[in-house]
């Protein structure tokens, strides 16, 4: 259930024109959700958001 929740809710919360800052070590459910959202995704190295 957790995988489906993460991958399904992100496209609902974000869409085209949005920006998602994503940790490089995020779980694959989060990665798939961000890809499906249509938002621009900015990936940063683990624990070094700058």
C-alpha positions, 0 to 999 in steps of 0.5 A: 500500500505504501508504494501505491500511495507514494506513487499515486499522490504526488501527481495529484499534489503537483502538476505541470508548472510545478517544481519538485526537489527530490533527494537522490536516494528517494524510494522508487515509489517517490521517483515514479510519482514525481515522473508521473506528475509532469512537474519539473524535478530537481534531484540533489545529492543525499542530505545536501540540499543547496 
